[in-house]
Amino acid sequence: MPELPEVETTCRGISPHIVGHKITQLKVRNPNLRWPVPDFLGQRIEGQSVLDVSRRGKYILIKVDGGQVMVHLGMSGSLRVVDQGKEVQKHDHVDFCFSDGKALRLTDPRRFGSVLWQPEGEHHELLYKLGPEPLSEEFNAAYLHACCKGRKAAIKQLIMDSKVVVGVGNIYATEALFSAAIDPRRAAGNISAERLEVFVKEIKKVLSVAIEQGGTTLKDFVGSDGKPGYFQQKLNAYGRKGEPCVNCLSPLTEVRLGQRSTVFCKQCQR
């Protein structure tokens, strides 16, 4: 599933190829994504030039005059820049066609992604309630401590709540908890301010490293292979059930938290 670093990598990958270019046509082959693609979207954006590409949480925001298109990649989606004449495959659902002959193509086999519209000056309900960005100054130890105070929920479930902080998905929550030596099952309200400060630093670190590594594959967003260009990262905990801990060599344990697989070290994380 694309997480924050993958979405940020996508933004950086497509931005140079679409900012400043005019959208000549919106081709919607299958509007039935997680939410239907609005019928009026083509009328809103055709003839408009892309002013900016940015990210909020896991939403890619394509700004034009009068508003912005909100693209979410869901569980299996990808965006890439292709020639408009490139053969369409089964799961290529939406094309943003540009005046230079290129198209930004959304491919989504499971159709859990979305393409929505936010008028300028309005608050879209999917963005309005989002918490701070994890790499921003607003996300700090004092803020997280206040969010955790009195909470019985497991710290991993709390940190993956987009109302608390956006974009810390399963992989990076698992990795940051491992680096901070915090048991993912521990009640959020039972973690000291000092340990939460370490946790915040590790969240920022693991996301920053992932984004930096993702930047090395941006060229893959333009080409015929259709690969989204996500990076490979060495992981210490995620997906390593039963393998030795990199610190103490004890076998890593897997549990389910909030219907998500969670791998951790019983010896190192408390």
C-alpha positions in Angstrom: 0.0 0.0 0.0 1.4 3.4 -0.9 2.3 5.3 2.3 3.4 8.9 2.9 6.9 8.6 1.4 5.6 6.8 -1.7 3.0 9.6 -2.2 5.6 12.3 -1.7 7.8 10.5 -4.2 4.9 10.4 -6.6 4.4 14.2 -6.2 8.0 14.9 -6.8 8.0 12.6 -9.8 5.0 13.9 -11.7 5.3 17.6 -10.8 8.0 18.6 -13.3 6.0 17.0 -16.1 2.6 18.6 -15.5 3.1 21.9 -13.7 2.6 24.7 -16.3 1.0 22.4 -18.8 -2.6 22.7 -20.0 -5.1 20.0 -19.4 -6.8 19.4 -22.7 -9.1 16.4 -21.8 -10.0 14.3 -18.9 -10.7 10.7 -19.9 -12.6 8.6 -17.3 -12.8 5.0 -18.4 -14.2 3.8 -15.1 -15.6 6.3 -12.6 -16.4 3.7 -10.0 -13.4 4.1 -7.7 -13.8 4.3 -3.9 -16.0 7.3 -4.5 -17.3 8.0 -8.0 -15.3 10.5 -10.1 -17.5 13.6 -10.3 -19.4 14.0 -13.5 -18.5 17.7 -13.7 -14.8 17.3 -13.2 -13.9 17.5 -16.8 -15.7 20.8 -17.2 -13.8 22.2 -14.2 -10.3 21.4 -15.3 -10.2 21.1 -19.1 -8.5 24.1 -20.6 -6.8 24.9 -17.3 -3.1 24.9 -16.7 -1.7 23.0 -13.7 -0.4 25.6 -11.2 1.0 23.3 -8.5 1.3 19.7 -7.3 1.4 19.2 -3.5 0.5 16.6 -0.9 -1.7 16.6 2.2 -1.5 13.3 4.1 -1.8 10.7 1.4 -3.7 13.0 -1.0 -2.0 14.3 -4.1 -3.4 17.8 -4.8 -3.3 19.0 -8.4 -4.1 22.8 -8.3 -5.7 24.7 -11.2 -7.5 28.0 -11.3 -10.7 27.6 -9.1 -9.7 24.6 -7.1 -7.7 21.4 -7.0 -8.1 17.8 -7.9 -7.6 15.4 -5.0 -6.1 12.1 -6.0 -5.7 9.2 -3.5 -3.8 6.1 -4.6 -5.8 3.8 -2.2 -4.2 0.3 -1.7 -2.9 -0.4 -5.1 -2.9 2.8 -7.2 -0.1 4.5 -9.1 0.3 7.6 -11.2 2.7 7.9 -14.1 3.3 10.1 -17.1 2.9 8.4 -20.4 2.4 9.2 -24.1 -1.3 9.7 -24.8 -1.1 7.0 -27.5 0.2 4.4 -25.0 -2.0 1.3 -25.1 -4.6 1.3 -22.3 -4.5 -1.6 -19.9 -7.4 -3.1 -17.9 -6.9 -1.1 -14.7 -6.0 2.3 -16.3 -9.1 4.2 -15.2 -8.3 7.9 -15.6 -6.1 10.0 -17.9 -5.3 13.7 -17.5 -4.4 14.6 -21.0 -2.0 17.5 -21.7 -1.3 19.8 -24.6 2.2 18.4 -25.0 0.9 15.0 -25.9 1.5 13.4 -22.5 -1.0 12.1 -20.1 -1.0 11.5 -16.3 -2.5 8.1 -16.0 -4.1 6.6 -12.8 -3.8 2.8 -12.6 -5.7 1.2 -9.8 -6.4 -2.6 -9.9 -8.4 -2.7 -6.6 -10.2 0.6 -7.2 -9.8 1.8 -3.6 -8.3 5.1 -4.9 -10.2 8.3 -5.7 -10.3 11.3 -7.9 -12.2 14.2 -6.3 -12.6 17.9 -6.6 -12.1 20.7 -4.0 -13.3 24.2 -5.0 -11.0 27.0 -4.0 -11.8 28.5 -0.6 -13.8 25.5 0.6 -12.8 22.8 3.1 -13.2 19.3 1.8 -14.4 16.9 4.5 -11.6 14.4 3.8 -8.9 17.0 4.4 -10.5 19.2 7.0 -10.2 16.8 9.9 -6.7 15.6 9.2 -4.0 16.0 11.9 -0.7 17.7 11.4 2.0 16.5 8.9 4.5 14.3 10.7 7.5 16.3 9.3 6.1 19.6 10.4 6.9 21.6 13.5 3.3 21.2 14.7 4.0 17.5 15.2 6.2 17.5 18.3 6.6 15.7 21.6 4.3 18.2 23.5 1.6 17.7 20.9 1.8 13.9 21.0 1.9 13.8 24.8 -1.3 15.8 24.9 -2.9 13.4 22.3 -1.8 10.4 24.4 -2.9 11.7 27.8 -5.5 9.4 29.3 -5.8 7.2 26.2 -6.0 3.4 26.7 -5.6 2.7 23.0 -2.4 1.0 21.9 0.2 3.5 20.8 0.5 2.0 17.3 -3.2 2.4 16.7 -3.1 6.0 18.0 -0.2 7.0 15.8 -1.9 5.6 12.7 -5.0 7.7 13.4 -5.0 10.4 10.7 -6.8 12.7 13.1 -3.8 12.6 15.3 -1.1 12.8 12.6 -1.3 12.1 8.9 0.6 9.6 6.9 2.2 7.4 9.5 1.1 4.1 8.0 1.7 0.5 9.1 5.3 0.2 7.8 6.7 3.4 9.2 4.8 3.1 12.5 6.3 -0.4 13.0 9.8 0.9 12.2 9.6 4.0 14.3 8.3 2.0 17.3 11.2 -0.4 16.9 13.7 2.4 16.8 12.2 4.1 19.8 12.1 0.7 21.7 8.4 1.1 22.5 6.1 -1.9 22.6 3.4 -1.2 20.0 0.7 -2.7 22.3 1.5 -0.3 25.2 -1.4 2.0 26.1 -0.6 5.5 24.7 -1.4 7.1 28.1 1.2 5.0 29.9 4.2 6.3 27.9 6.3 9.0 29.4 6.9 12.4 27.8 10.6 11.6 27.4 9.9 8.4 25.5 7.4 10.1 23.3 10.0 12.7 22.4 12.2 9.9 21.2 9.3 8.4 19.3 8.6 11.6 17.5 12.2 12.0 16.5 12.2 8.4 15.1 9.0 9.0 13.2 10.5 12.0 11.5 13.8 10.2 10.9 12.3 7.1 9.3 10.0 9.1 7.0 12.8 11.5 6.0 15.1 8.6 5.1 12.3 6.9 3.1 11.5 10.0 1.2 15.2 10.6 0.4 15.6 7.1 -0.9 12.5 7.4 -2.9 14.0 10.4 -4.7 16.5 8.2 -6.5 13.8 6.5 -8.6 11.8 9.5 -9.8 12.8 8.8 -13.4 10.6 5.7 -13.3 7.5 7.8 -13.2 8.1 8.6 -16.9 8.4 5.5 -19.1 6.8 2.6 -20.7 7.3 0.0 -18.0 4.4 1.3 -15.8 6.3 0.8 -12.6 5.6 3.5 -10.1 9.2 3.8 -9.0 8.7 3.1 -5.3 12.0 2.6 -3.4 13.4 -0.3 -1.6 14.3 0.2 2.0 16.0 -2.0 4.6 13.5 -2.6 7.3 14.3 -3.7 10.9 10.9 -5.0 11.9 8.1 -4.8 9.4 7.7 -8.1 7.5 10.4 -9.9 9.6 8.3 -12.2 11.7 10.5 -14.9 13.3 13.7 -13.4 12.0 16.4 -12.3 14.5 16.2 -8.8 16.0 19.0 -6.7 14.7 19.8 -5.6 18.2 19.5 -8.7 20.5 19.0 -11.5 18.0 15.8 -12.7 19.7 13.1 -13.8 17.1 10.7 -11.1 16.3 7.1 -11.5 17.3 4.0 -10.8 15.2 0.6 -9.8 16.6 -2.6 -8.2 15.2 -3.5 -4.6 16.3 -6.5 -3.0 14.7 -6.5 -5.8 12.1 -3.0 -4.9 11.0 0.1 -7.1 11.3 2.5 -5.8 13.8 6.1 -7.1 14.2 8.2 -6.2 17.2 10.9 -7.5 19.6 9.6 -8.6 23.0 13.1 -8.1 24.5 14.0 -4.6 23.2 10.6 -3.0 23.0 8.7 -2.3 26.3 
